């Protein structure tokens, strides 16, 4: 096989339909838009328009709320911690902090802290220093001989408070 013999699979790339290019093309004259009316013209966006009737998005009540200063935790399972130790990426002898987890490649970035959940079995003796842990996760880790230290929450980064 040579470079000039390489080709795409049949049907992998379809050419775009060139509308308005003569009656023989099958999409000539009105270009598949029908005849007359608002939708046959250019520059029309009728998404959500219901012919003058109050549209669905305005008939339904507003619901929900997004807390602007909510804490966003990284969630790590015991099974994931065990996996990192077995792979040799995480040293169980040192304290396991959010920074250590990022360094080991368990987490991508540190958010507002790490919360440990009890998915999996704890075999390794961990010294966890995290923002939170489920009750069952703490029990499993302590049963394996480790300890869990819950760190004090960061001050709400004073993001919501105006400086005077």
PyMOL commands that set and color helices and strands:
alter all, ss='L'
color gray80, all
select helices_A, chain A and resi 3-5+23-25+38-40+56-59+78-86+98-104+135-143
alter helices_A, ss='H'
color red, helices_A
select strands_A, chain A and resi 74-77+114-117+127-130+132-133+147-150
alter strands_A, ss='S'
color yellow, strands_A
deselect
rebuild
show_as cartoon
